Amino acid sequence: MPAAPASPNPTPPADPLPEATADPIGAPAPASEPVEAPAAGKSAAPVEGPSSPTVILEV
């Protein structure tokens, strides 16, 4: 008998949980993309950064 009410109880909270998780996951996802791009650019900047931008600017 107690198992029946226990099932419906965890079910409602489970719905809002995935929604809340989707929000935070969505935010960090886009933030990670831009963060990775700048990170790679900074690493390559000291190696080929000055050469690439200089050539592009001159062209």
CORVENMO-V726556 format. One record per residue. N is the residue number from 0. RES is the residue in three letters. OMEGA is omega as a letter, one per 20 degrees, with the letter a starting at -180 (999 if undefined). Layout:
BEGIN
n: [N N]
res: [RES RES]
omega: [OMEGA OMEGA]
END
This chain:
BEGIN
n: [0 1 2 3 4 5 6 7 8 9 10 11 12 13 14 15 16 17 18 19 20 21 22 23 24 25 26 27 28 29 30 31 32 33 34 35 36 37 38 39 40 41 42 43 44 45 46 47 48 49 50 51 52 53 54 55 56 57 58]
res: [MET PRO ALA ALA PRO ALA SER PRO ASN PRO THR PRO PRO ALA ASP PRO LEU PRO GLU ALA THR ALA ASP PRO ILE GLY ALA PRO ALA PRO ALA SER GLU PRO VAL GLU ALA PRO ALA ALA GLY LYS SER ALA ALA PRO VAL GLU GLY PRO SER SER PRO THR VAL ILE LEU GLU VAL]
omega: [a a a a a a a a a a a r a a a a r r a a a a a a a a a a r a a a r a a a r a a a a a a a a a a a a a a a a a a a a a 999]
END
